[in-house]
Amino acid sequence: MGEISGVLAAMLSSGLGGTSIGATRYLVSNLDPLAIGSFRFGIGFLLLLPLTLLRADRWPLRGDWAAAIGLGMLFFVLFPILFNASLIFTTAARGALALSTLPLLSLVIGAALGAEALTWRKSIGVVIATLGVAVALLSDLTSAPPGAWRGDLLMMAAALCMALYGIWSKPPIRRSSPIAFTTMSMAAGAACLILLSWIRGSFAPVAGFGAPQWLAALYLGAFGAALTFYLWAFALERTTPTRVAISVTVNPITASLVGAWLLNEPLRWNLAAGIVAVFGGIWIATTTGRRAPAASASASGQA
């Protein structure tokens, strides 16, 4: 049940992340990537901190403080800068597809570092889910601005940051609690982003914010940071980095569905086919199949 709850939490986290792409695309024309990250993770930290204190969660051990701060710099500073900057150059659809390389990166890096075993079932599931994203976004990938490849590369670099965070954060999260570790890491990242934004004068456009801009910033903080990354940490505590990472393929699906609901964008056959492929790939990668339980039962019988 712990494994299943971890996969479901990761899928919900990625679904919320898909809705955050729209809010980021809306703000990126008004604020630079540093300021957007400052709002997103600053608000997220302010929401997570009282919850952590009320729950009396176990904070990271003193020996894990350096890891929490370092991973906070990786995930809550470098990742949002790359993520937000990529959406300046490329479309949301292409960016979502580039971010969907995360499970493949997690699979390869995790196997290289010995964090988890590389299996055919996981590999096939990752490939099917990624192809499902490509099919779902088929009609949107051809309409790209000049130089969109720069944004695609920036988003893939952001995916690499997520992959490394997922692998390296798993041990310290287990020694503390998901919400406390996320809160400490987010605090370090938010403080760094706010300082850099203040030095660069990135907050100047905020004086002209209206209700829509403030709502987008609040949404990013509450749902795009606090809830999304708490669920991500919760999932990492309960299942493997690759099984968590493959859930990111849900991200562009929810982005497309929200676009259809709010912006009256058409739902085409390729989106339905992509949804089927994505969830099929996730099922293959996150289940063990029939042989594994049989082998396990045989081994226990021999013991």
N, C-alpha and C positions, 0 to 999 in steps of 0.2 A: 504493500500500500504506500510505503514511503517513496518508492521509485515512481509510482503512478502519480502521486501528489506533486512530486518534483517536476515531472514532465508537464502536467496540467498547469502548474504555476508558471513554468517557462513559456508555455503557449499563451497564457493570459498576458504575461509581461510583454511578449513580442507583439501581441495584438494591440496593446496600448501604445507600444512604440510606433506602430504603423500610423495611429491617429496623430502622434506627435510630429510626424514628418510634415503634415499639413500646417500645423501651427508654426513650425520652424520656417517653412517656406513663406509663410505670411510675414513673419517678423524679419526675415533676412534682408528684406528691402529697406528696413528702417534701422536695424542695429547690426553691428559687426558680430562675428562669431564669438568673440570674447564676452561681449555684453549679454548675448543670448544665453550662453553657458552660465554666466553669473546669476541671471534671473532663475534659470531652470534649477540649478543645484543649490543656490542660496535659499530659495523658497522650499525646495525639497528637504534640505537639512533642517530648516525651522519647523517643518511638519513632523519629521522623523524623530527629532530630539525629545520632545515631550512624550511621545509614544514610547520611546525606549526607556525613559525614566519611569513612566507609569507602570510599565511591564516589569521593571527591575531586571532587565535582561543582563546577561553576563557580558561585560565589555572585553575587548581583546586583552590578552595578557601583556604585561610590560614588554616581554620579549617579542611580541607581534606588533608593537606600535610602529616600528620602522616599516614593516611590511604593509600595514594599513595605510600609512601615509604615502609610501612609494606607489602602492597600487591605486591610491586615490589620485595621485598625479597622472598615472597612466590612463585610468578609466574616466575620471571626472574633470580632467584638464585637457590632455592630449586628444582623447577620443572626441569630446564635443567640438573642439576646435576643428579637427579634421572633418567631422560629420557636418557641421554647419557650413564650413567653407566649401565643401563639395557641392552643396545645393545652390551655391552661387553660379557654378559653371555647368551643372548638368540638371536634368529633369528629375522629378521625384521618382518616376518609374525606373529610370536608369540607375538612380542612386539606390533604390530599394533592391534592384537586382545585384548591384555591386556588393551591397551589405550582405546579401544572401550567400556570398562566398564564405561567410563565417563558419558554418558547420564543416566545410571542407578544410579550412585552415585549422580549426580545432582538432579535427581528426588526424591530420598529418602532424601537427606540432605536438599534440598529446602523445601520439605513438613515438615520435622522435625523442621526447623527454621522458618516456616511460610512465606517463601519467595514466594511460589507459591502453587496453589492447586494441589493435587494429583488426577488425573482423570484416568478413565479406558482407555480413548482414548490415552492419553500420554503413559500410562504404556504398552499398547499393541503395540503401535508404536515403543517404545524403544526396547521391546523384539524382535519384528520382524526384526528391523534393525540390532541388535546385532547378531541374528541368521544368517542374511544375510552375515555378515562379516565372521562368522565361516564357512559358506558354501563356500564363495569365497576363503578362505585360506585353505580349506580342504586338498588339495594335498601337502601343505607346512608345515602343523603343525606337521606331524609325524617325519620330519627330524630335530631333535633338538640336540644341543650339551649336554654333561653331565652337570647336574646342571643348566639347563635352567630355572628351576622354580625360581631361585634367580632373574634372569632378569625379569621374569614375575611379581614377587611381587614388584620389584622396579618400573616397569612401571605402575602397579596399584596404587602405592603410588604417582607417578607423576600425574596420572589421578585424584586422590583425591585432589592434589594441584590445578589442573585446575578447579575442581568442586567448591571448596571453593572460588577461585578467581572470578569465574563467578557469584556466589551469592553475595559475599561481595562487589564487585566493581560496581555493577549496580547503586546504589544510588549516589555515588560520580561522576560517569561518567555522569549521567543525570544533575548534578549540574555544570559541566564544559563542556568539549567536548571530544568525543572519542579519537581523535588524541593527544590532549594536555595531557589528563590523561595517555594515554599509553606512551607518550614520557617521562613524569616525572617518572612514575613507571619503565620504561625500563632504564632510566638514573641511578636510584638508584641501580637496579639489576646489570647493567653492571659495575658500579664503584666497587661494592662489589666483583664481579667475577674477575675483573682485579687485584684488590688488593690481593685477595687470590692466584691467579695464579702467580703473581709476587713473593709473599712470598715463595710459594712452588717451584718456578723455572719451572713452567709448560710451559713457552714459549721457553725453550731451543731448542726443536725440530724444531721450526720455521726456524732456520738458514738453515736447509736442505730442505725447501719447494721448490717444482718446480711449474710450471704453473698449473698442475692439482689440487694440494693442495690449491693454492691461489684462483683458480676459484671456488672450492668447498666452501671455507670460504666466498668468496664474495657472492656466491649464497645464502648461509645460512643467511648472514646479510641482503641482499636486499629483497629476497623473503621469506626466512624462518623466518625473524624477522620483518622487517619494514612493509611489505605489509600484511603478515599473521596476525600479532597481531593488526594492525590498523583495518583490516576487522573484527577481533574478537570483538574489542571494539565497532565498529560501530554496529555490530549485537546485542551486549548486551544492547545497548541504545534503541533498537527498539523492542526487543522481550524477552521472558522469558529465564532464564538460561538453562532450560531443552531443549527448542527448539533450542537454540544455541548449546548445548552439543551434541544433537543427530546427528548433522552434522559431528561429528568426525568419524562417521562410513564410511564417504566418503574417509577418509584418506587412509586406506589400499587398497581401490579400485584403487585410483589414483597411489598408489605405485606399484601395480601390472601392471597397464597399462603402466607406465613409464618403468618398467622392461622389458615388452614385446617389447616396442619401441626401447629402447637403448641397451638392452642386448639380444634381440632375445629370450626372455623366452616365452615358449608356452602359449597361451591363451586357457584354458580348459573350458568345459561346466559349471563347478562349479563357475567360475568367472562370467559368464553371469547370472547364476541363483542368485548369491549373489548380483549382481548389481540391479537386479529387486527387490529383497527382501529389500535391503537397501533403495532404493528410495521409495518403497511402505511403509516401516516403517516410513520414514521421512514425507511422505504425511499424513499418519494417525495421527502422533503425532503433526503436525504443522497446521492441519486444525481443524475446530470446528464441522464439520458434519452438518446435517440438523436440529437436534433438538435444538441446541444452538441458531441459528438465529430465529427459530420459537418462542422459549421461550422468546427471547429478544423482538421480535415484539409484543408478547402478553402482556408483562409487560409494554411496552411503550403505548399500546392501553388502558390498564387499567388506566395508569397515566393520 
